[in-house]
Amino acid sequence: MSHTSIAINPHAVQPTSILSLVKSLWRNRQLIMQMTKREVVGRYKGSVMGLTWSFFNPVFMLVVYTFVFSEIFKSRWGGMGGDDSKTQFAVVLFVGMIVLGLFSEVLNRAPGLILSNVNYVKKVVFPIEILPVIAMGAALFHSLISLGVLLAAFALFNSYLNWTAIFIPLVLLPLVILTLGLAWMLASLGVFLRDVGQTIGIITTVLMFLSPVFYPVNAVPERFRSFIMANPLTFIIEQAREVLIWGHLPNWMGLGIYTLAAIIVAWLGYALFQKTRKGFADVL
């Protein structure tokens, strides 16, 4: 494509400012869209049902959660009354799984993004800084499908939807920005330290249990609660439940602070990626 045909010296100093990042994303927006689409479709290539799997996977998981936690564990979410609290537990849990899944999918893939796209690194005309963005785009597609399933299940169980659900994009936006920053860092480190890929898998698994996915924050003993609150997923999971399940407005102040911190992390991650990318071709 014409907008990626400018020759670049792979050993030249690359721009690291936020402005250069925004310009790169805008300049390569069509390439990002095309490659994200190819990424999503390619995941189900060769399967009979194709993209339909992206719908059936979350449906199947929600059914399993509902059965296991309502019929076997007979779980209830703190503060939820009524006879329907059995099924509601699965819906509340599913919100946490969607947020966790978006975060984990991108980070688990990040250390191998450059390693699995060596041909793009060798081509000096390819903007390799968009690879984490493409991974995020594919993860967002599956998260949106899961959100659709969640809202359909909530409407089925309750016969209504909370109007505050319209704020979910604003709740997820700071997490997307933060995850991209971490993805740039991990994509860079993964080239030079191959153990990063194994380590991040362990970390995301630990985060699953240290995030309020299977339990409410107020169920955590007071002496451990500060550790749970320090988890970057906790605030987003709680806010997603506020707008989707409880029908409350998001914490605008908290989202603003989180977004500012996320932008700083994204800039640092992008800057690290840009400063180290000149060594990618040598290592690979």
Phi and psi in degrees as a GROMACS rama.xvg file:
@    title "Ramachandran Plot"
@    xaxis  label "Phi"
@    yaxis  label "Psi"
@TYPE xy
-62.7233  -34.5966  SER-2
-77.8079  -0.168093  HIS-3
-118.383  15.4806  THR-4
-94.035  5.5593  SER-5
-80.3838  123.926  ILE-6
-69.2924  137.636  ALA-7
-129.024  135.925  ILE-8
-75.9973  115.492  ASN-9
-62.6667  -19.3796  PRO-10
-99.1187  2.95139  HIS-11
-75.2735  156.324  ALA-12
-70.5084  125.967  VAL-13
-94.6437  148.145  GLN-14
-65.759  143.974  PRO-15
-123.542  4.57227  THR-16
-76.8495  160.044  SER-17
-62.9134  -36.2  ILE-18
-61.639  -41.8041  LEU-19
-65.8751  -33.0049  SER-20
-65.7717  -47.348  LEU-21
-61.1554  -42.3871  VAL-22
-63.4686  -40.5671  LYS-23
-64.3323  -43.9342  SER-24
-64.5806  -39.0772  LEU-25
-71.3184  -42.5551  TRP-26
-63.4746  -34.2922  ARG-27
-105.75  21.3282  ASN-28
-59.7489  -39.7047  ARG-29
-68.2383  -39.1654  GLN-30
-64.4567  -41.2043  LEU-31
-61.3  -45.0864  ILE-32
-62.5799  -45.5683  MET-33
-64.5742  -43.8985  GLN-34
-73.186  -31.64  MET-35
-65.8008  -43.5953  THR-36
-60.9908  -43.5422  LYS-37
-64.288  -37.0586  ARG-38
-62.8941  -45.289  GLU-39
-66.5816  -49.4711  VAL-40
-65.6282  -38.3266  VAL-41
-64.1131  -27.2446  GLY-42
-62.8246  -31.7119  ARG-43
-109.486  14.1544  TYR-44
-61.4364  131.346  LYS-45
93.1028  -16.2255  GLY-46
-82.4834  151.229  SER-47
-66.0419  -44.1462  VAL-48
-87.1305  -11.7495  MET-49
56.9756  -130.685  GLY-50
-62.6197  -18.1436  LEU-51
-58.2149  -26.8814  THR-52
-61.0134  -31.9162  TRP-53
-64.9013  -21.7289  SER-54
-89.4818  -42.9026  PHE-55
-71.7666  -30.1682  PHE-56
-58.3918  -54.3781  ASN-57
-66.1779  -33.2374  PRO-58
-61.7311  -46.3553  VAL-59
-61.1921  -45.1935  PHE-60
-63.7424  -40.4409  MET-61
-64.7817  -39.9421  LEU-62
-62.7193  -43.5773  VAL-63
-63.1623  -46.3142  VAL-64
-58.1914  -45.9115  TYR-65
-59.6223  -45.7403  THR-66
-66.7597  -50.3485  PHE-67
-64.1292  -47.968  VAL-68
-82.7513  -22.6602  PHE-69
-95.0533  -35.4765  SER-70
-98.0097  -33.6877  GLU-71
-94.263  -56.5663  ILE-72
-82.6029  -17.9372  PHE-73
49.688  48.3334  LYS-74
-78.4641  149.614  SER-75
-130.846  147.041  ARG-76
-91.5445  132.361  TRP-77
-53.8933  128.835  GLY-78
90.0279  0.327386  GLY-79
-101.934  120.633  MET-80
-105.4  179.533  GLY-81
93.6685  162.135  GLY-82
-71.7632  -22.4645  ASP-83
-84.506  4.40166  ASP-84
-63.1334  -21.285  SER-85
-63.2048  -51.8617  LYS-86
-72.6719  -32.1391  THR-87
-64.1681  -31.7787  GLN-88
-57.8054  -44.4808  PHE-89
-63.6994  -37.4581  ALA-90
-67.864  -44.1397  VAL-91
-62.5806  -43.3669  VAL-92
-61.876  -39.3269  LEU-93
-63.895  -32.8823  PHE-94
-59.1894  -46.7984  VAL-95
-62.6775  -37.8122  GLY-96
-67.1844  -34.6627  MET-97
-65.5585  -47.1712  ILE-98
-62.8771  -47.4422  VAL-99
-61.6223  -41.591  LEU-100
-62.8649  -40.3699  GLY-101
-61.8122  -47.5099  LEU-102
-65.0675  -49.525  PHE-103
-68.3342  -40.3217  SER-104
-59.6287  -44.5985  GLU-105
-69.5269  -45.9642  VAL-106
-68.4164  -37.2049  LEU-107
-65.9693  -29.6715  ASN-108
-85.2585  -26.5073  ARG-109
-53.7442  -47.2997  ALA-110
-61.5587  -22.5831  PRO-111
-101.929  3.91733  GLY-112
-61.6629  -46.147  LEU-113
-74.3912  -40.6347  ILE-114
-61.8189  -33.293  LEU-115
-90.6309  0.201829  SER-116
-130.458  45.4449  ASN-117
-57.566  -36.3554  VAL-118
-61.9638  -31.2272  ASN-119
-73.6476  -33.9607  TYR-120
-65.9651  -39.6531  VAL-121
-69.0296  -26.9129  LYS-122
-85.8139  105.074  LYS-123
-67.5556  -10.4619  VAL-124
-89.0484  -5.99607  VAL-125
-91.7966  130.578  PHE-126
-79.965  86.2353  PRO-127
-66.2893  -13.2069  ILE-128
-67.8004  -13.306  GLU-129
-87.2319  -6.70273  ILE-130
-59.0264  -45.7886  LEU-131
-62.5529  -32.2284  PRO-132
-67.0657  -38.8209  VAL-133
-64.8857  -42.2782  ILE-134
-61.5502  -40.565  ALA-135
-64.8419  -40.4999  MET-136
-59.7057  -42.8613  GLY-137
-65.6899  -41.7606  ALA-138
-65.3095  -38.4978  ALA-139
-65.1283  -36.628  LEU-140
-58.754  -48.4397  PHE-141
-68.7645  -33.1633  HIS-142
-66.8812  -37.9544  SER-143
-65.664  -39.2556  LEU-144
-61.8404  -44.8836  ILE-145
-63.1806  -38.2841  SER-146
-63.2839  -39.2289  LEU-147
-61.0425  -43.2945  GLY-148
-63.7257  -42.5817  VAL-149
-59.9123  -48.2002  LEU-150
-64.7162  -37.5329  LEU-151
-64.5019  -42.081  ALA-152
-66.0237  -41.8091  ALA-153
-62.2129  -44.2893  PHE-154
-63.7275  -37.4582  ALA-155
-66.1427  -42.2358  LEU-156
-75.4982  -30.9471  PHE-157
-115.42  -13.6796  ASN-158
67.1156  20.845  SER-159
-160.767  165.629  TYR-160
-125.967  143.795  LEU-161
-76.6735  130.192  ASN-162
-63.877  -23.3133  TRP-163
-66.6425  -9.31011  THR-164
-60.4613  -20.0297  ALA-165
-65.1776  -16.6772  ILE-166
-87.1322  -1.72638  PHE-167
-59.7209  -35.9553  ILE-168
-60.4353  -37.785  PRO-169
-69.8561  -30.4454  LEU-170
-71.6205  -39.5743  VAL-171
-81.2229  -23.0253  LEU-172
-54.4434  -49.6489  LEU-173
-62.5887  -32.633  PRO-174
-67.7637  -38.7579  LEU-175
-61.1385  -44.7594  VAL-176
-63.318  -46.9692  ILE-177
-60.9985  -44.8761  LEU-178
-63.5136  -38.8435  THR-179
-62.5193  -42.4778  LEU-180
-60.5474  -45.2733  GLY-181
-66.0864  -34.5468  LEU-182
-65.8738  -40.0026  ALA-183
-62.9991  -41.916  TRP-184
-61.0862  -49.2652  MET-185
-68.6423  -34.9432  LEU-186
-63.5051  -38.8651  ALA-187
-70.7955  -49.3187  SER-188
-64.5306  -32.1583  LEU-189
-63.9562  -23.3081  GLY-190
-73.1791  -40.6981  VAL-191
-94.3624  -27.847  PHE-192
-124.096  98.2839  LEU-193
-68.3202  -17.7675  ARG-194
-73.4197  -12.9633  ASP-195
-59.2911  -39.7149  VAL-196
-59.7239  -40.2679  GLY-197
-71.65  -40.0375  GLN-198
-65.7916  -43.2509  THR-199
-66.0841  -30.6943  ILE-200
-62.4764  -39.9134  GLY-201
-67.706  -42.5212  ILE-202
-63.648  -44.4896  ILE-203
-66.6513  -31.713  THR-204
-67.0457  -43.58  THR-205
-62.6079  -40.7898  VAL-206
-61.2079  -30.5188  LEU-207
-59.456  -38.1687  MET-208
-88.7419  -18.6675  PHE-209
-97.2242  9.97072  LEU-210
-111.041  150.764  SER-211
-76.5013  60.2582  PRO-212
-86.9193  -49.4867  VAL-213
-97.5134  -1.45921  PHE-214
-152.244  152.831  TYR-215
-77.3347  154.989  PRO-216
-60.2281  -36.7848  VAL-217
-70.7899  -5.78448  ASN-218
-86.4662  -11.1309  ALA-219
-80.3525  131.453  VAL-220
-53.1877  142.527  PRO-221
-53.2656  -38.2133  GLU-222
-70.6974  -18.2911  ARG-223
-103.998  -8.42733  PHE-224
-63.5882  -33.5307  ARG-225
-63.2073  -32.9197  SER-226
-68.6469  -39.7423  PHE-227
-67.1391  -40.6136  ILE-228
-68.8966  -25.9234  MET-229
-74.3952  -16.1483  ALA-230
-66.8173  124.805  ASN-231
-62.6438  -18.6385  PRO-232
-80.9313  -26.1311  LEU-233
-57.4791  -51.2702  THR-234
-60.9509  -43.8871  PHE-235
-67.1934  -41.5552  ILE-236
-61.1846  -45.9504  ILE-237
-63.2047  -42.6603  GLU-238
-68.4002  -36.6164  GLN-239
-62.1122  -40.2789  ALA-240
-68.2729  -36.4149  ARG-241
-58.1486  -46.0722  GLU-242
-83.5154  -32.5492  VAL-243
-87.8106  -42.4244  LEU-244
-99.7702  -49.8667  ILE-245
-88.3635  -13.7587  TRP-246
75.4307  25.0534  GLY-247
-100.417  157.039  HIS-248
-72.6473  150.145  LEU-249
-69.8295  163.184  PRO-250
-80.6188  95.5693  ASN-251
-63.8229  -40.025  TRP-252
-62.6347  -47.0974  MET-253
-61.2999  -41.8753  GLY-254
-65.1551  -37.0565  LEU-255
-64.1652  -45.4984  GLY-256
-64.9903  -43.441  ILE-257
-61.4553  -43.1569  TYR-258
-62.9955  -42.668  THR-259
-60.9739  -45.964  LEU-260
-63.5717  -38.5066  ALA-261
-64.9106  -39.6041  ALA-262
-63.8522  -39.7921  ILE-263
-63.2714  -45.3459  ILE-264
-63.1292  -41.0413  VAL-265
-63.08  -42.5115  ALA-266
-64.9949  -43.6282  TRP-267
-62.6917  -41.4812  LEU-268
-64.5945  -43.6058  GLY-269
-64.7061  -42.2788  TYR-270
-62.3853  -43.6058  ALA-271
-61.4515  -43.4794  LEU-272
-60.8264  -46.176  PHE-273
-66.3562  -36.7414  GLN-274
-73.8335  -27.9871  LYS-275
-98.3172  -12.1756  THR-276
-63.8684  -24.7775  ARG-277
-67.1066  -16.2025  LYS-278
-95.7135  -6.09505  GLY-279
-59.3127  -50.7529  PHE-280
-61.9824  -35.1192  ALA-281
-67.3787  -41.6139  ASP-282
-71.746  -40.2974  VAL-283
